[in-house]
Amino acid sequence: MAIDRARFAQECIRQGIFFGVEPHYLLGVAQLRSGISDDSSNGQIGPFRLKQAEWDANSNDDEFDVHFTPTQISSPVRQCAVFALMTHHAFDAFVSKNSRNPTAKELYRQQRPEADTATFAADFQKALDDTAALVDPAADAVLDDPKSIPTITKADEPTSGPPQKLGPEPVVPEPGPVVPGAMLTLAMLRKHWPTAAAELIEGMANTADVLGKLGINSPLRVAHFMGQISEECGNGTEIVEKLNYSAPRMMEIFPNRFPTLESTVGFVNNEKAFGDKVYNGRMGNRAGTDDGFHFRGRGCLQLTGRDSYDAIGRSCRLVLVDNPDLATASNNVLLIAATEFVKLGCLADCDLDNVVQVSARINLGHPTNSPGKINGLKDRIAQLKIWKQEFDVA
C-alpha cells in the first residue's frame, strides 16, 4: 500500500535533522527501495525494506533514546527514525575510514554494499530526482527556515552528516610568531561586547596571548575567531545555554521528545528536567543522571555534551567533566574556545577567508556544500565584518 508521500517527506525532514543526516537522502532511499510503500517483499519490510534482523539490531539505542519493539518494524514513521539512525552510524563509519564525508552514493553503498550494480548509479539518481519536489513543501510544513534543507542534486556530491567527535589530544600549533596587529585587547572587548560582564572580558583580555600560542596568530585568523564566538555567545551575554523553553517551542524544536502538549508537562521553565530530557543518552551524557543539564552549552563556543567536555577539557588540561562550571571561568573561556576552534580545522579556512566553511565547522562540525544549513550565517558574516575592521583586515 502506498504511503502519503507528503507526510512521509515531512517525517524524513524531522528525523534527518534529529539524527544529523540529509533528509533528502532518506527520502531518496525509500523511493529507491520501495517506491515509498509500506508493503513487504521477500522478507524486506516497509519503505526502507528493512529485514527483521536489521531492525532488531538498530531499533534500540540509548544515545538517541530510540526504543522500539520488534513488531513496530511495520510502522513507516518508526522505520524512518531507525533508518536515519542507521544512516548516522554509517556516515560516522565512512568518515572514520576515509577521513572525508561520503557522497550520497557512497553513503548508500556503505549501508547496502550489494548496491554496486550496473544500473545502481542511474537508479539512485532517478530516485533523488523523483523525490526532489517533495523536499521544499515538507520543509515548509516542518521548519522555521525551510531553506536550510536543500535537495541533493547530484548523488556524487558529498553529503552532510553528524558533527565530528573531537579527541583529547592537545593542540600542536604550527610554527610561527604572532603577526603584529593580531592581539585581542580589553579595549576591543569593551567596545564590541558592551553588555558582557566586566569579569568575563577582563579575564579574556588577560589570557589573550593563548590565541597566538594555539596558532590563531594573524589579524585575519583572530577576526574569524572573534566573529564566530561573538555570534555563538551573543557578544558575551550568553555564556551558559538557556533551557527555559515554552511548551510550543519545545514541540517545534524537539518534536521527537515532545510530540504533544501533554508531553511538555513538568519541563516548561524547568531547565534541569528539560536539559536531561533533551540531551541525556547522547553526546556521552548518561541516561538516568543530570548530565544533560550539567553539560549543556557553555563558554564562547557553547561546548555541549559530556564527551566534548571530557575531550576538550583534557586538551586544555582542565577537568571539565568533574567541574563543568570551569568552562565559564573568565580565565578559561578563550583557551577552551580557541582549542575547539583549532581542533575543528578552522585555521586553513580562515587563511582562505572562507567564512562559510569556518561557520560550518563551528555550527555543523564539518564543512558543507549547503550553506543554508548553518544557523546564524548572516550574523556570523556581519560579525566577521566588524572584527575585520577592528583588526584592519581588507
N, C-alpha and C positions, 0 to 999 in steps of 0.2 A: 504494500500500500504506500502511495506517495505521501511524503511529509509536506506540511505547509512550508514552502521554501523561504518565504519572507521571515517567518518566525524562527526557522532553523538558522537563518543567517544572523538574526539578532542574537541567538544563543552562541554562535561562533564568535561574535564580537565580544560578548561578555566573558566567555571562557578564554579567548585569546588574550584579552587584557589581563585577566586574573593570573594566568599562568605564564605571561610574558612571551607569547608566541604570536605569529602572524595570523589574525583571524581569517584572512582570505585563503591562507594555506589550508586551514581546517576545512573551510567550505569547499575548496577545490578537491581535496582528498575525498570528501564524502561524495562529491559528484563523480569523481573517477571510479571510486569503489562500488557505488551502488546506484548512482543517479539520484542521490538523496532520497532513499527509500528506507522504510523500516522493516522490510521483509528479510528473509534469510535464504542462504544458498550454500549447499554443501558444508554445513556446519559453521558458516560465517554469518554473523548476525548483525542486523541493523545498518544504519547509514555508513558506518566505518568498516563494516564487515569484519567485526572482531570475533575471534574464536573464544570459546568459553575459557580456555586456559589463559589466553591473553588478558581477558577481563579479570579473572581471579588473581592474576599476578600483579595487576595495576590498579585495582579498584579500592584499595585501602592504603592510604598514605598519610602519616601523621604530620608531615611537614606542611601539607596543604589542607589538612583537616578533611580529607576525602575518605568517606567510609560508606561503601555501597555493598549490598548483598549480591550473591551470585545471580539471583533471578532478575535483578534490576538491569541486566545487560540489554533487555528489550526496550528500555526507555531511551529514546533518541536524545533527550536532554542530558541524561546521565552519561550516555555514550560520548557526547560532546565534551563533557568535563574530563572523562577518563582519557579520551584520545588526546586532548590538549595537554594533560599531564604527561602522557607518553611522549608527546612531541617535545615538551620541555626537557625531559631526560635525554631524548635522542639528540637534541640540539647541544646540550652540555657534552654528551659523549663525542660528538663530531668535533666540537671546538677543542676538547681536551686532546684529541688525537692529532688534529691538523693545525691547531693554533690560528684558526680563522673561522668566520661564520660560513655555514653551508649555503649553497644556492637552494632554491626550493626543490629542485630535482634531487640534489644530493641529500637533502634532509629526508625526502621520501624514501630514497634508497637506503638510508640509514635505518629507517623503520621497516622497510619492505625490500630486503636485498634481492628478492626474486623478481623485482620490477624491472631489472635491466634487460629489456627485450627490444626487439627491432622497432616496435611501434610505441614504446613507452613515452618517449620524449614528446611526440606529437599528441598522443592521447592526454598526457598530463597538461600540456599547454592548452589544449582544447577545453579541458575541464576548468582550468583557471579562467579562460576567456568566457566560457558559458556561464560562469558564476559572478563575473566582474560586476554586472549590472545590479546584483543583489547587495553589494557591499555598502554603497552610499546610502540607500534608503534604510538599511539596517543600522548603520552608524547614526543616522539622523534620529532614529527612534530610540536609541540607547544612550547616546553620549551628548555632553555639553559641546564638545568640539569634534564634530564628525570628520573634519579634515585630517584628524590625527590618525585615521585608519585608511591608508591608501590601498589600492589594489596592487597585486603582483602582476605586472605587465609582461614580464619575461621570466620563465622558470629557471633561467640561467643567472638571474640576479641574486646576490647574497640576501639572505633573509635576516630579519631581526629576531632576537631571542632573549633569554634570561640574562640579566647582568652578570658579568664575570665575577668570580669569587676572588677576593684579594688574599694573598698569602701573608704570613707574619714576618717575612724577611725584611730587614732594614733597607731603607733606600740607599743605594750606592750612587751618589751624584756623579754626573760626568765632570771631568776636569775643566777648570776654567774659573777665573776670578769673577766677582760681581762686576757687571758693567756699570760705569758711572751713570748716575741718574736712576738706578733701579731700586733705591732704598725706600721702603714704606716708612712714613713718619707720622707722629702724633697729630701734627697739623693737618695732614691729609685726611686722617680718620675723623678728626673733629669736623672737618669741612663736609665730608661726604656721608658720614654716619652721625648726623647731628643729634639724633634721639637715642643713640646707643648708650648704655651705661658707661659712666666715666671709668670705672674699674676695668671694664672689658677693653676699651680702646687703649687705655694706658698699658695694660698687660700686653696687648698686641704690639704696641709700639716698642715696648721694652724687649720683646723677643723677635723683632722683625728680622734680625740677622739670620734666623733659621731658614728664611726663604732662599737666600743665596747659598747656604750650606747644602740645601736639598736640590739645587740646580735651577731654582726659579730666580735666575740671576741676570736677566736683561729687562729693560723697560717694557718690551712687548710681552714677555712672559709674566711679569708682575701685573701688567694691565689685564691680561686674560684671567689670571688667578683672582685678582680683586673683583673683576666683573662677575665672575661665577659665584664667588662667596657672597658678594653683595646681593645678588638675586636670591640665592639659596636661603640666606638668613635675614632677609628684609633689612639690609643695612645695619645689621647688628641688633635688631629688635626681636628676632625670633630664633634665639639660640637653643631653645627647647621646643620640640614639636607640641603643638596644642592638639589635644584629643577630645575636646568638648564639642562633639558634633550634635546637631539636631537630628531627630528621627528621619525626616525626609532626606537629609544629606547622607546619613548612613546608608539608607536604602539605595541611593543613587550611586555612591562611590563603591560600596561593598555589597552588591546585590546577592552574592553567594552567602555571605554571612548574615545579612539582614534582608531576607526576601519579603517579609511582611511587616506591617506596623507593629503587630504584636511581638515580633521577634526583637524589637528595639527596646522593649521594656527592661529597665534596670541598667541600660547602657547610656542613656541620654545624660549628658553633663556628668558622667562618671568615668573620668579619664583612665583610672586603673582597670576597671572592668572592661572598658572599650578596648584599651591597648592590648590586654591579654586575649580578648576575643579575636581581634583582627590580626595580631602579629604572632601569637603563640602557634607552635607546631611548624614554623618555617623560619628561615634565616638563622637557624641554630637555636631559636627560642624553644624552650622545653614546655610541653603540654603540662597542665596542672600546676604551673608556677606563675609568678608575676613577671617573667622575663619579657613578655610583650610590652608591658608598661615600663619596666626598668631600662630596657634597651630601645626605647623609642628614639626618634630622631633628635640628635644633639649636636651642637657645635656649628661651625661656619659652613660645613657641607652636609649637615644633618646625617651624621653617622647613625645607622639604624641596624638593629639585629645583633644578637649575641655573637654570631660568627664574626661580623665586622668589628665589633668592639674588641673581640679577642685578637683578631689578626692585626688590626691597625694599632691596638694597644701594645702588642708585643713588638711591632715595628718601631714604635716610639719609646719602648721601654717604660710603658705605663700599664699598670694592672687595671685596665678599664673594666674587665669582667667583674672584679670584686668591688670596684667603686666607680660606677658609671658616671657619677657627678664630676669626676676628674675631666670628663670630656668637655665640660663647660667652664673649667677654671681658666681665668684670663691669661695665665702664662702657658696654657697648653693648647689653646684653640688654633693658633697659627701652625704649630708643629703638627697637630693631628690633621688639619685640613690640607696642609702642604704635602704631607706624606701621602694622603689619599689621592691628591691631585696628580702627583708624580707617578704613583703606582698604577693609576688608571691609564697612563700613557699619554697624558695631555701635552707634554712638552714639545713633541715633534709637530703637533697640530698648532700649537702656539707660534712656533717659528714660521709656519706657513700662513699665519694669521687666519686660520680656518675656524671661525667662531662656531660654525655649525657642528663640526666634529668634536671640538672641545666641549661644547654643550651636550652633545650626545654621550660622550664618555662620562660626564658628570651625572646627567639625568637618567640615561638609559643603561650606563655601564659598559657601553661598547659603541663603536662607530655605527652610522646608519646611512642608508640610502633614502630614508623617509623622514625629512626634517619635521614634517607635521606631527610626528610622534613626540617631539621634545617639548616638555612642559616649560612654558615661560620663555620660549626662544626670543620673542620680540624684546622682552625685558632684559634678557642676557645680552643681546646686541646693543641695547641702549646703555646698559651699564658698562660694557666694554668701551663704548664711545667716550663716556665720562672719564674712565680711567686712562684711556689713551691720551686724552687731553691733559690729564694730570701729569702723566709721565712723558709728555711731549713726543708721542709716537704718531707718525703720519698715518 
